[in-house]
Amino acid sequence: MTNCKSVSIPMATTELPLLGSTEPPDPTLYHQLVGLLQYLTVTCPDLSYPVNRVCQHMHTPEAVHFLMVKRILRYVKSTLHLCLLISPSIDFTVQAFSDADWAGSSIDHRSTGGSVVYLGPNLVLWQSKKQLTVARSSTKSEYKALTNCFAEISWLVSLFGELHLPVSKPPILWCDNLRATYLSANPVFHARTKHIENDFHFVREKVAHKQLQIQFISTHDQVVDLLTKPLSSTRFSFFKDKLRLCSRPPSTCEGSIG
């Protein structure tokens, strides 16, 4: 892949056509490549979703899955100049974005949830994870993603408390699903959402105790879309800037979460 043609997005928005041989790839090679790509997600949040997708086929990789891996490598080649910008800051406010692609998997109809957490201007946590159960509604999948995101926020707030750097304001969690937003603050809705497991409602308790703020954000500005579904090159580039991925030197970076 040294002389491969680079691409601007790591995953195609449509199914990849199979050209030439359709023989299954060597499982050992597939495991090695995907394992190496997992290390890149530690500092490359833009790779979280595509690497998550190819990790789901480790047991029985097929030719189309190997093409997905090769496309990720082609994207990596085009982004070797990028770095994750971390700026010195005395701002200890926490903002997080949560989203879910409801029934996005064409195989088992499970949803993919994602979240990003900013400490001040800096991106410090991110995840893209396929949910373990099939959600009966988009509200359920979004609320599950909210819960997972708040678990990450709680850990971060606890860590900074132990370091004697208390977070100055209640964390703000941005969600683009109005029903999930209302559900977290209005107990009247609970009687009509019995299919949502009880453990999800601990978010409601945190909101009631003013330990968390959940606010609505337009889907157009939902940065976590990059971690839950394939996007066009325009949208992918737009959200990549919001993740503060910039070209070296860092002084040339103009990405922000505002």
N, C-alpha and C positions, 0 to 999 in steps of 0.2 A: 504493500500500500504506500510505499515511499513516494512514488511518482503518480499517485492517484489524483483524479480531478476533485478539487474541493467543492463543497456545497455550503449553502448559507443557513440551512436548517437541518437538525439531526434526524428528523423523522418526517416522512412524506405524509401529506394530509389524505392521501388515497392509498389503497393497497398497492404494493410494489408488484410490477409484472415480473414473471419468471422468464428470464432470457437464457437460452442455452440449457445446460444440464440442470435437472431438478433433483439430482441425487442428494440425500441428506448429508449434511456436513459432518466432518470428523468431530465427534462429541468432545474429545479431549481438547482439540484446538478451540472449539466454541467455548468451553469452560474457561480456558486460559484467557481468551480475549475478553470475555464478559467479566471475569474476575479482575483483570487489570483495569477495565473501564470503571468498575466500582470504586477504585481508589481515586479516580478523577472527580467523582461526585463530592468528595470531601471539600474541594475548593472550587468546583464548577457546578453551581446550582442549575444552570441551563441544561445539564446532562441528566438530571435526576429522573425525569419522566422517561426518556427513551431507554436509559439503562434499566429502569424498573421494568419496562416492557420486555426487554430481551432476557431479563433474569427469570421471568415467568416460564420460560421454555428450556430451562437447564436440563430437565430430565429427558425430553425427546425433541431436540432441536431439528427443525426442518430447513429446507433450502431457503424459504422466504425469511426465516429468522436470521439466517446467516447473512442475507442481504441487508437486513436491518442493522446488524452489527457493523458491516462494512460501510454503510452510510454514516453511522456514528463516527467511525474512524475518519471518513472524508470530512465530516464537520470539524472534528478535532484538529485536523490539519489546517483548516481555514481560521481557527481561533487560537492558535499557539501564541499569538501576540496579546491575548486578553489576560487580565488579572482581576481579582476581586479587590476592590478598593476598600480599605479600612482607614478611616480618618480619625485623628485624635479629637475627642469631644468630651465635654462635661455634661452632656445631655443624657440622662438616664431614664428617659421616658421609653416605654415599650409600646410598639405598634405591631400588630400582626394582621395577616390577611389569610383567610381560609376559603376554600372552594372545593367543590366535588363535581365530577363529571358523572351524572346519574346514569347507571346502566350502560356505561361507555364500552364495556367489553362485549364484543360480538359473540364470544364463546360461552361465557357463563353469566352475562348480564350483571356482573358486579360493578360497583362504582369505584372510581379512583379518587381518593381525597388528597389534597395537598395543602401546604401552609408555608408561609415565610414569616419570620419574626425579625423585627428591626429593634436594635437598641440605639436610641438616638437616630443618627443618620446611617448607621452601619447595619448591614445584613449579618446576623449572627447564627440563625437557625433556619433550616429549610427541610422539607420532607415531601416525598411523593410516594403514596402507599395505596395499594389496592385493598379495598375493604373486605373483611372476611365473610360477610353475609350479603345476601341480595336485599337491597333496599326496596320496600314496597312503594315508596314515593320519593320524589326529589327532596322533600323536606327532611325525610329520615336520613338520606345520604349526606345532606348538607349539615344536619345537626350532629351526625357522627363525626364529620370532619371538624366541626367546631370544637367538639369534645377533645379530639386528639390534639388539636392546636392548643387548646387551653392547658392540656397536660404539659406541653412544651413550655408554655409561658410560666406555669407554676414552678417548674424546675428552675427556669432562669431567674425568677424573682427570689426563690429560696436561695439560690446560689449567691446572688448579690447581697442578700440579707446576711449570709454567713461571712461575706467579705466586708461587712459593715458599710455597704454602699446601697442603702435602701432606695428602691424605685420611688420617685417623687410623687407620681400620680398613678391612679388605677390604670392598668393596661387597656388599650383600645383594640378590639378585635373587629375587623372589617369583613362583612359578609355580603354577597350579592343576591341572597335569597330572602325576600321580605318575610315569608312565613316562618323561616327559621329564626329571623331576628325578632319577630313578634313573640314567638314561642318561648324565647329565652327570658322575656320580660313580663309576659301576660299569662298568669296561671289559669285564666278562663279557657285557654286553648287546650289545656292538658286533657280535659275530659274527652276531646275528640281526637286524641293522638295516642290511643292505647297501644297501637302497634309499635310505638317507639319505646325502647327499653327504658326502665326506670333509671338505670345508671347514667343515662344521658342528661338527666335533669339536675345533676349537680352543677351544671353551668347556670341554671336558673337560680340556684342558691347563691352562687358567687355574685351574680348580677344584683340580687336582692340585697346583699350585704355590701354593695358598692366596692367590691374587689375586682370587678371587671366591667368594662363598657363594651357593648356590642352595637355597632353602627352599620347602617346600610351603605353599600358602595355600588356604583353602576357596574354592570358586567363589562362595559367598555374599558373600565379602569382597573379591573380585577387582575392584578399581576400574577396571581396563582394559576391563571389559565395556562401559563407556560409549563406548570408542573402537573397538569391533569389531562391534557389532550394535545394532539398534534395541531399546530397552528401554521398559517401562511407565513411567508418570509417577512412580510410587512409587520404583522402583529407580533411575530416572534422577536424581531429586532426591537420593536417598541418596548416590550416587556423586559427584554434582556438588559436594556439601559436602566430600567427601574431596579434591577438586581445589582446595580453598581458594578457591572462588568465593563471594564474599560481597557483601552489600548495603553500599553506602556509608552512613555512614563505616565504615572497616575494623574499628573497635573492636567493631562488632556481630557480626563473623563468629565462628562457633563451629566451623567446619570444621577437621578435623585428619586425619592419616593413621593415627592410632592406633585 
